[in-house]
Amino acid sequence: MSAALGTTEVYGRMALVRAEGDALFLSLFTGGWRVVAAGCTPRGDAPYRCLVKGG
């Protein structure tokens, strides 16, 4: 299954990737980019709500 990629915003070693109503947060580690939160939805001025979080 694939999703159409929307926008990507990079903030130093962190990134936000939006695709078809979903969002992923990535972080840059020694071995490359890793997903640190997935299934995220915006909540206005509050932080995103994410279904999966890790680090």
Predicted model as a PDB file, atoms N, CA, C, CB and O in Angstrom, pLDDT in the B-factor column:
MODEL        1                                                                  
ATOM      1  N   MET A   1       0.849  -1.175   0.000  1.00 47.00           N  
ATOM      2  CA  MET A   1       0.000   0.000   0.000  1.00 47.00           C  
ATOM      3  C   MET A   1       0.888   1.230   0.000  1.00 47.00           C  
ATOM      4  CB  MET A   1      -0.962   0.003   1.217  1.00 47.00           C  
ATOM      5  O   MET A   1       1.896   1.262   0.706  1.00 47.00           O  
ATOM      6  N   SER A   2       0.535   2.233  -0.772  1.00 55.00           N  
ATOM      7  CA  SER A   2       1.308   3.468  -0.802  1.00 55.00           C  
ATOM      8  C   SER A   2       0.360   4.653  -0.674  1.00 55.00           C  
ATOM      9  CB  SER A   2       2.148   3.569  -2.105  1.00 55.00           C  
ATOM     10  O   SER A   2      -0.824   4.564  -1.002  1.00 55.00           O  
ATOM     11  N   ALA A   3       0.905   5.756  -0.192  1.00 58.00           N  
ATOM     12  CA  ALA A   3       0.124   6.986  -0.033  1.00 58.00           C  
ATOM     13  C   ALA A   3       0.812   8.092  -0.812  1.00 58.00           C  
ATOM     14  CB  ALA A   3      -0.032   7.378   1.475  1.00 58.00           C  
ATOM     15  O   ALA A   3       2.038   8.124  -0.912  1.00 58.00           O  
ATOM     16  N   ALA A   4       0.018   8.994  -1.360  1.00 65.00           N  
ATOM     17  CA  ALA A   4       0.585  10.133  -2.073  1.00 65.00           C  
ATOM     18  C   ALA A   4       1.257  11.048  -1.057  1.00 65.00           C  
ATOM     19  CB  ALA A   4      -0.510  10.900  -2.883  1.00 65.00           C  
ATOM     20  O   ALA A   4       0.657  11.423  -0.049  1.00 65.00           O  
ATOM     21  N   LEU A   5       2.480  11.395  -1.326  1.00 70.00           N  
ATOM     22  CA  LEU A   5       3.245  12.257  -0.436  1.00 70.00           C  
ATOM     23  C   LEU A   5       2.771  13.688  -0.576  1.00 70.00           C  
ATOM     24  CB  LEU A   5       4.747  12.157  -0.731  1.00 70.00           C  
ATOM     25  O   LEU A   5       2.625  14.198  -1.687  1.00 70.00           O  
ATOM     26  N   GLY A   6       2.531  14.331   0.552  1.00 80.00           N  
ATOM     27  CA  GLY A   6       2.099  15.725   0.554  1.00 80.00           C  
ATOM     28  C   GLY A   6       3.292  16.644   0.733  1.00 80.00           C  
ATOM     29  O   GLY A   6       4.080  16.841  -0.193  1.00 80.00           O  
ATOM     30  N   THR A   7       3.423  17.205   1.924  1.00 89.00           N  
ATOM     31  CA  THR A   7       4.512  18.139   2.190  1.00 89.00           C  
ATOM     32  C   THR A   7       5.484  17.554   3.205  1.00 89.00           C  
ATOM     33  CB  THR A   7       3.962  19.478   2.693  1.00 89.00           C  
ATOM     34  O   THR A   7       5.132  16.693   4.011  1.00 89.00           O  
ATOM     35  N   THR A   8       6.702  18.043   3.140  1.00 92.00           N  
ATOM     36  CA  THR A   8       7.734  17.678   4.105  1.00 92.00           C  
ATOM     37  C   THR A   8       8.339  18.954   4.647  1.00 92.00           C  
ATOM     38  CB  THR A   8       8.826  16.767   3.463  1.00 92.00           C  
ATOM     39  O   THR A   8       8.729  19.840   3.887  1.00 92.00           O  
ATOM     40  N   GLU A   9       8.418  19.047   5.970  1.00 93.00           N  
ATOM     41  CA  GLU A   9       9.039  20.197   6.622  1.00 93.00           C  
ATOM     42  C   GLU A   9      10.168  19.676   7.499  1.00 93.00           C  
ATOM     43  CB  GLU A   9       7.996  21.021   7.462  1.00 93.00           C  
ATOM     44  O   GLU A   9       9.958  18.780   8.317  1.00 93.00           O  
ATOM     45  N   VAL A  10      11.371  20.236   7.332  1.00 95.00           N  
ATOM     46  CA  VAL A  10      12.535  19.804   8.100  1.00 95.00           C  
ATOM     47  C   VAL A  10      12.948  20.923   9.036  1.00 95.00           C  
ATOM     48  CB  VAL A  10      13.709  19.403   7.166  1.00 95.00           C  
ATOM     49  O   VAL A  10      13.083  22.078   8.633  1.00 95.00           O  
ATOM     50  N   TYR A  11      13.147  20.557  10.294  1.00 94.00           N  
ATOM     51  CA  TYR A  11      13.566  21.494  11.337  1.00 94.00           C  
ATOM     52  C   TYR A  11      14.820  20.924  11.996  1.00 94.00           C  
ATOM     53  CB  TYR A  11      12.421  21.733  12.396  1.00 94.00           C  
ATOM     54  O   TYR A  11      14.736  20.264  13.032  1.00 94.00           O  
ATOM     55  N   GLY A  12      15.969  21.177  11.400  1.00 96.00           N  
ATOM     56  CA  GLY A  12      17.216  20.630  11.952  1.00 96.00           C  
ATOM     57  C   GLY A  12      17.249  19.120  11.819  1.00 96.00           C  
ATOM     58  O   GLY A  12      17.320  18.594  10.708  1.00 96.00           O  
ATOM     59  N   ARG A  13      17.199  18.416  12.947  1.00 96.00           N  
ATOM     60  CA  ARG A  13      17.264  16.953  12.958  1.00 96.00           C  
ATOM     61  C   ARG A  13      15.888  16.303  13.076  1.00 96.00           C  
ATOM     62  CB  ARG A  13      18.142  16.487  14.097  1.00 96.00           C  
ATOM     63  O   ARG A  13      15.795  15.092  13.279  1.00 96.00           O  
ATOM     64  N   MET A  14      14.828  17.086  12.954  1.00 96.00           N  
ATOM     65  CA  MET A  14      13.457  16.584  13.023  1.00 96.00           C  
ATOM     66  C   MET A  14      12.733  16.933  11.718  1.00 96.00           C  
ATOM     67  CB  MET A  14      12.702  17.184  14.258  1.00 96.00           C  
ATOM     68  O   MET A  14      13.072  17.914  11.058  1.00 96.00           O  
ATOM     69  N   ALA A  15      11.734  16.120  11.353  1.00 96.00           N  
ATOM     70  CA  ALA A  15      10.961  16.389  10.139  1.00 96.00           C  
ATOM     71  C   ALA A  15       9.509  15.966  10.344  1.00 96.00           C  
ATOM     72  CB  ALA A  15      11.573  15.651   8.920  1.00 96.00           C  
ATOM     73  O   ALA A  15       9.210  15.051  11.111  1.00 96.00           O  
ATOM     74  N   LEU A  16       8.623  16.656   9.639  1.00 94.00           N  
ATOM     75  CA  LEU A  16       7.199  16.342   9.610  1.00 94.00           C  
ATOM     76  C   LEU A  16       6.852  16.035   8.167  1.00 94.00           C  
ATOM     77  CB  LEU A  16       6.319  17.521  10.183  1.00 94.00           C  
ATOM     78  O   LEU A  16       7.096  16.854   7.280  1.00 94.00           O  
ATOM     79  N   VAL A  17       6.277  14.849   7.921  1.00 93.00           N  
ATOM     80  CA  VAL A  17       5.884  14.437   6.575  1.00 93.00           C  
ATOM     81  C   VAL A  17       4.376  14.223   6.584  1.00 93.00           C  
ATOM     82  CB  VAL A  17       6.646  13.134   6.118  1.00 93.00           C  
ATOM     83  O   VAL A  17       3.859  13.443   7.384  1.00 93.00           O  
ATOM     84  N   ARG A  18       3.677  14.913   5.698  1.00 89.00           N  
ATOM     85  CA  ARG A  18       2.223  14.770   5.596  1.00 89.00           C  
ATOM     86  C   ARG A  18       1.886  13.988   4.327  1.00 89.00           C  
ATOM     87  CB  ARG A  18       1.520  16.168   5.590  1.00 89.00           C  
ATOM     88  O   ARG A  18       2.456  14.234   3.264  1.00 89.00           O  
ATOM     89  N   ALA A  19       0.944  13.037   4.454  1.00 82.00           N  
ATOM     90  CA  ALA A  19       0.517  12.232   3.306  1.00 82.00           C  
ATOM     91  C   ALA A  19      -0.934  11.810   3.499  1.00 82.00           C  
ATOM     92  CB  ALA A  19       1.432  10.985   3.125  1.00 82.00           C  
ATOM     93  O   ALA A  19      -1.252  11.123   4.470  1.00 82.00           O  
ATOM     94  N   GLU A  20      -1.821  12.211   2.584  1.00 79.00           N  
ATOM     95  CA  GLU A  20      -3.219  11.790   2.569  1.00 79.00           C  
ATOM     96  C   GLU A  20      -3.891  11.815   3.934  1.00 79.00           C  
ATOM     97  CB  GLU A  20      -3.316  10.419   2.009  1.00 79.00           C  
ATOM     98  O   GLU A  20      -4.412  10.791   4.376  1.00 79.00           O  
ATOM     99  N   GLY A  21      -3.892  12.954   4.611  1.00 76.00           N  
ATOM    100  CA  GLY A  21      -4.588  13.110   5.879  1.00 76.00           C  
ATOM    101  C   GLY A  21      -3.881  12.510   7.070  1.00 76.00           C  
ATOM    102  O   GLY A  21      -4.433  12.518   8.170  1.00 76.00           O  
ATOM    103  N   ASP A  22      -2.691  11.994   6.898  1.00 85.00           N  
ATOM    104  CA  ASP A  22      -1.902  11.389   7.969  1.00 85.00           C  
ATOM    105  C   ASP A  22      -0.595  12.156   8.072  1.00 85.00           C  
ATOM    106  CB  ASP A  22      -1.645   9.861   7.706  1.00 85.00           C  
ATOM    107  O   ASP A  22      -0.207  12.858   7.138  1.00 85.00           O  
ATOM    108  N   ALA A  23       0.077  12.027   9.189  1.00 91.00           N  
ATOM    109  CA  ALA A  23       1.366  12.692   9.344  1.00 91.00           C  
ATOM    110  C   ALA A  23       2.326  11.770  10.078  1.00 91.00           C  
ATOM    111  CB  ALA A  23       1.212  14.032  10.101  1.00 91.00           C  
ATOM    112  O   ALA A  23       1.930  10.984  10.939  1.00 91.00           O  
ATOM    113  N   LEU A  24       3.595  11.885   9.716  1.00 91.00           N  
ATOM    114  CA  LEU A  24       4.676  11.149  10.370  1.00 91.00           C  
ATOM    115  C   LEU A  24       5.691  12.153  10.892  1.00 91.00           C  
ATOM    116  CB  LEU A  24       5.348  10.131   9.391  1.00 91.00           C  
ATOM    117  O   LEU A  24       5.951  13.175  10.258  1.00 91.00           O  
ATOM    118  N   PHE A  25       6.260  11.856  12.047  1.00 95.00           N  
ATOM    119  CA  PHE A  25       7.369  12.644  12.554  1.00 95.00           C  
ATOM    120  C   PHE A  25       8.616  11.783  12.481  1.00 95.00           C  
ATOM    121  CB  PHE A  25       7.104  13.141  14.011  1.00 95.00           C  
ATOM    122  O   PHE A  25       8.609  10.627  12.903  1.00 95.00           O  
ATOM    123  N   LEU A  26       9.692  12.355  11.939  1.00 95.00           N  
ATOM    124  CA  LEU A  26      10.956  11.642  11.806  1.00 95.00           C  
ATOM    125  C   LEU A  26      12.047  12.377  12.558  1.00 95.00           C  
ATOM    126  CB  LEU A  26      11.341  11.477  10.330  1.00 95.00           C  
ATOM    127  O   LEU A  26      11.959  13.583  12.788  1.00 95.00           O  
ATOM    128  N   SER A  27      13.077  11.633  12.937  1.00 96.00           N  
ATOM    129  CA  SER A  27      14.242  12.221  13.586  1.00 96.00           C  
ATOM    130  C   SER A  27      15.490  11.646  12.916  1.00 96.00           C  
ATOM    131  CB  SER A  27      14.242  11.941  15.136  1.00 96.00           C  
ATOM    132  O   SER A  27      15.509  10.481  12.516  1.00 96.00           O  
ATOM    133  N   LEU A  28      16.517  12.464  12.799  1.00 96.00           N  
ATOM    134  CA  LEU A  28      17.764  12.034  12.164  1.00 96.00           C  
ATOM    135  C   LEU A  28      18.687  11.437  13.212  1.00 96.00           C  
ATOM    136  CB  LEU A  28      18.456  13.214  11.439  1.00 96.00           C  
ATOM    137  O   LEU A  28      19.103  12.123  14.146  1.00 96.00           O  
ATOM    138  N   PHE A  29      19.005  10.159  13.056  1.00 96.00           N  
ATOM    139  CA  PHE A  29      19.923   9.444  13.939  1.00 96.00           C  
ATOM    140  C   PHE A  29      21.211   9.166  13.177  1.00 96.00           C  
ATOM    141  CB  PHE A  29      19.287   8.117  14.466  1.00 96.00           C  
ATOM    142  O   PHE A  29      21.302   9.486  11.992  1.00 96.00           O  
ATOM    143  N   THR A  30      22.197   8.584  13.823  1.00 96.00           N  
ATOM    144  CA  THR A  30      23.478   8.278  13.187  1.00 96.00           C  
ATOM    145  C   THR A  30      23.296   7.440  11.927  1.00 96.00           C  
ATOM    146  CB  THR A  30      24.390   7.550  14.164  1.00 96.00           C  
ATOM    147  O   THR A  30      23.989   7.663  10.935  1.00 96.00           O  
ATOM    148  N   GLY A  31      22.379   6.484  11.951  1.00 95.00           N  
ATOM    149  CA  GLY A  31      22.160   5.598  10.813  1.00 95.00           C  
ATOM    150  C   GLY A  31      21.196   6.133   9.768  1.00 95.00           C  
ATOM    151  O   GLY A  31      20.968   5.469   8.757  1.00 95.00           O  
ATOM    152  N   GLY A  32      20.622   7.312   9.979  1.00 96.00           N  
ATOM    153  CA  GLY A  32      19.691   7.892   9.007  1.00 96.00           C  
ATOM    154  C   GLY A  32      18.396   8.328   9.664  1.00 96.00           C  
ATOM    155  O   GLY A  32      18.295   8.385  10.890  1.00 96.00           O  
ATOM    156  N   TRP A  33      17.405   8.637   8.836  1.00 94.00           N  
ATOM    157  CA  TRP A  33      16.105   9.097   9.325  1.00 94.00           C  
ATOM    158  C   TRP A  33      15.296   7.921   9.839  1.00 94.00           C  
ATOM    159  CB  TRP A  33      15.331   9.836   8.216  1.00 94.00           C  
ATOM    160  O   TRP A  33      15.269   6.857   9.221  1.00 94.00           O  
ATOM    161  N   ARG A  34      14.629   8.119  10.985  1.00 94.00           N  
ATOM    162  CA  ARG A  34      13.767   7.098  11.595  1.00 94.00           C  
ATOM    163  C   ARG A  34      12.428   7.722  11.971  1.00 94.00           C  
ATOM    164  CB  ARG A  34      14.447   6.468  12.847  1.00 94.00           C  
ATOM    165  O   ARG A  34      12.378   8.872  12.406  1.00 94.00           O  
ATOM    166  N   VAL A  35      11.348   6.971  11.807  1.00 93.00           N  
ATOM    167  CA  VAL A  35      10.024   7.417  12.219  1.00 93.00           C  
ATOM    168  C   VAL A  35       9.950   7.347  13.743  1.00 93.00           C  
ATOM    169  CB  VAL A  35       8.900   6.551  11.555  1.00 93.00           C  
ATOM    170  O   VAL A  35      10.234   6.305  14.335  1.00 93.00           O  
ATOM    171  N   VAL A  36       9.565   8.460  14.378  1.00 95.00           N  
ATOM    172  CA  VAL A  36       9.427   8.485  15.836  1.00 95.00           C  
ATOM    173  C   VAL A  36       7.968   8.642  16.266  1.00 95.00           C  
ATOM    174  CB  VAL A  36      10.266   9.619  16.422  1.00 95.00           C  
ATOM    175  O   VAL A  36       7.653   8.455  17.441  1.00 95.00           O  
ATOM    176  N   ALA A  37       7.084   8.978  15.346  1.00 96.00           N  
ATOM    177  CA  ALA A  37       5.642   9.037  15.624  1.00 96.00           C  
ATOM    178  C   ALA A  37       4.892   8.883  14.306  1.00 96.00           C  
ATOM    179  CB  ALA A  37       5.247  10.382  16.340  1.00 96.00           C  
ATOM    180  O   ALA A  37       5.300   9.427  13.280  1.00 96.00           O  
ATOM    181  N   ALA A  38       3.779   8.126  14.346  1.00 93.00           N  
ATOM    182  CA  ALA A  38       3.002   7.864  13.128  1.00 93.00           C  
ATOM    183  C   ALA A  38       1.517   7.905  13.445  1.00 93.00           C  
ATOM    184  CB  ALA A  38       3.383   6.494  12.509  1.00 93.00           C  
ATOM    185  O   ALA A  38       1.109   7.831  14.604  1.00 93.00           O  
ATOM    186  N   GLY A  39       0.722   8.023  12.396  1.00 92.00           N  
ATOM    187  CA  GLY A  39      -0.719   8.092  12.574  1.00 92.00           C  
ATOM    188  C   GLY A  39      -1.129   9.362  13.295  1.00 92.00           C  
ATOM    189  O   GLY A  39      -2.039   9.346  14.123  1.00 92.00           O  
ATOM    190  N   CYS A  40      -0.457  10.464  12.980  1.00 93.00           N  
ATOM    191  CA  CYS A  40      -0.656  11.724  13.695  1.00 93.00           C  
ATOM    192  C   CYS A  40      -1.679  12.620  12.994  1.00 93.00           C  
ATOM    193  CB  CYS A  40       0.672  12.462  13.832  1.00 93.00           C  
ATOM    194  O   CYS A  40      -1.694  12.736  11.769  1.00 93.00           O  
ATOM    195  N   THR A  41      -2.524  13.244  13.798  1.00 90.00           N  
ATOM    196  CA  THR A  41      -3.506  14.191  13.282  1.00 90.00           C  
ATOM    197  C   THR A  41      -3.388  15.501  14.051  1.00 90.00           C  
ATOM    198  CB  THR A  41      -4.947  13.616  13.388  1.00 90.00           C  
ATOM    199  O   THR A  41      -3.163  15.495  15.261  1.00 90.00           O  
ATOM    200  N   PRO A  42      -3.540  16.629  13.350  1.00 88.00           N  
ATOM    201  CA  PRO A  42      -3.429  17.930  14.016  1.00 88.00           C  
ATOM    202  C   PRO A  42      -4.629  18.199  14.926  1.00 88.00           C  
ATOM    203  CB  PRO A  42      -3.302  19.047  12.974  1.00 88.00           C  
ATOM    204  O   PRO A  42      -5.725  17.684  14.703  1.00 88.00           O  
ATOM    205  N   ARG A  43      -4.394  19.024  15.965  1.00 90.00           N  
ATOM    206  CA  ARG A  43      -5.463  19.399  16.897  1.00 90.00           C  
ATOM    207  C   ARG A  43      -5.443  20.907  17.123  1.00 90.00           C  
ATOM    208  CB  ARG A  43      -5.312  18.645  18.248  1.00 90.00           C  
ATOM    209  O   ARG A  43      -5.422  21.369  18.264  1.00 90.00           O  
ATOM    210  N   GLY A  44      -5.450  21.667  16.040  1.00 90.00           N  
ATOM    211  CA  GLY A  44      -5.444  23.127  16.160  1.00 90.00           C  
ATOM    212  C   GLY A  44      -4.151  23.626  16.766  1.00 90.00           C  
ATOM    213  O   GLY A  44      -3.071  23.329  16.257  1.00 90.00           O  
ATOM    214  N   ASP A  45      -4.250  24.390  17.858  1.00 94.00           N  
ATOM    215  CA  ASP A  45      -3.058  24.924  18.518  1.00 94.00           C  
ATOM    216  C   ASP A  45      -2.392  23.913  19.445  1.00 94.00           C  
ATOM    217  CB  ASP A  45      -3.418  26.161  19.300  1.00 94.00           C  
ATOM    218  O   ASP A  45      -1.281  24.151  19.917  1.00 94.00           O  
ATOM    219  N   ALA A  46      -3.053  22.793  19.712  1.00 94.00           N  
ATOM    220  CA  ALA A  46      -2.481  21.749  20.579  1.00 94.00           C  
ATOM    221  C   ALA A  46      -1.521  20.884  19.773  1.00 94.00           C  
ATOM    222  CB  ALA A  46      -3.601  20.870  21.211  1.00 94.00           C  
ATOM    223  O   ALA A  46      -1.559  20.902  18.543  1.00 94.00           O  
ATOM    224  N   PRO A  47      -0.658  20.126  20.454  1.00 92.00           N  
ATOM    225  CA  PRO A  47       0.239  19.202  19.738  1.00 92.00           C  
ATOM    226  C   PRO A  47      -0.553  18.152  18.960  1.00 92.00           C  
ATOM    227  CB  PRO A  47       1.195  18.509  20.728  1.00 92.00           C  
ATOM    228  O   PRO A  47      -1.710  17.873  19.273  1.00 92.00           O  
ATOM    229  N   TYR A  48       0.080  17.584  17.954  1.00 92.00           N  
ATOM    230  CA  TYR A  48      -0.545  16.511  17.181  1.00 92.00           C  
ATOM    231  C   TYR A  48      -0.881  15.339  18.102  1.00 92.00           C  
ATOM    232  CB  TYR A  48       0.385  16.049  16.026  1.00 92.00           C  
ATOM    233  O   TYR A  48      -0.199  15.108  19.101  1.00 92.00           O  
ATOM    234  N   ARG A  49      -1.937  14.603  17.757  1.00 93.00           N  
ATOM    235  CA  ARG A  49      -2.270  13.356  18.450  1.00 93.00           C  
ATOM    236  C   ARG A  49      -1.762  12.229  17.561  1.00 93.00           C  
ATOM    237  CB  ARG A  49      -3.834  13.223  18.737  1.00 93.00           C  
ATOM    238  O   ARG A  49      -2.132  12.141  16.391  1.00 93.00           O  
ATOM    239  N   CYS A  50      -0.914  11.369  18.117  1.00 94.00           N  
ATOM    240  CA  CYS A  50      -0.301  10.284  17.336  1.00 94.00           C  
ATOM    241  C   CYS A  50      -0.693   8.925  17.896  1.00 94.00           C  
ATOM    242  CB  CYS A  50       1.231  10.425  17.322  1.00 94.00           C  
ATOM    243  O   CYS A  50      -0.733   8.730  19.111  1.00 94.00           O  
ATOM    244  N   LEU A  51      -0.983   7.987  16.997  1.00 93.00           N  
ATOM    245  CA  LEU A  51      -1.358   6.642  17.394  1.00 93.00           C  
ATOM    246  C   LEU A  51      -0.152   5.813  17.824  1.00 93.00           C  
ATOM    247  CB  LEU A  51      -2.078   5.954  16.262  1.00 93.00           C  
ATOM    248  O   LEU A  51      -0.267   4.961  18.705  1.00 93.00           O  
ATOM    249  N   VAL A  52       1.002   6.055  17.207  1.00 88.00           N  
ATOM    250  CA  VAL A  52       2.214   5.297  17.496  1.00 88.00           C  
ATOM    251  C   VAL A  52       3.324   6.278  17.841  1.00 88.00           C  
ATOM    252  CB  VAL A  52       2.620   4.393  16.290  1.00 88.00           C  
ATOM    253  O   VAL A  52       3.580   7.220  17.092  1.00 88.00           O  
ATOM    254  N   LYS A  53       3.985   6.057  18.981  1.00 85.00           N  
ATOM    255  CA  LYS A  53       5.119   6.903  19.382  1.00 85.00           C  
ATOM    256  C   LYS A  53       6.276   6.010  19.773  1.00 85.00           C  
ATOM    257  CB  LYS A  53       4.735   7.853  20.559  1.00 85.00           C  
ATOM    258  O   LYS A  53       6.083   4.940  20.351  1.00 85.00           O  
ATOM    259  N   GLY A  54       7.466   6.451  19.457  1.00 77.00           N  
ATOM    260  CA  GLY A  54       8.659   5.686  19.811  1.00 77.00           C  
ATOM    261  C   GLY A  54       9.865   6.586  19.746  1.00 77.00           C  
ATOM    262  O   GLY A  54       9.732   7.798  19.578  1.00 77.00           O  
ATOM    263  N   GLY A  55      11.000   6.027  19.873  1.00 60.00           N  
ATOM    264  CA  GLY A  55      12.190   6.860  19.833  1.00 60.00           C  
ATOM    265  C   GLY A  55      13.367   6.089  19.668  1.00 60.00           C  
ATOM    266  O   GLY A  55      14.465   6.642  19.614  1.00 60.00           O  
TER     267      GLY A  55                                                      
ENDMDL                                                                          
END                                                                             
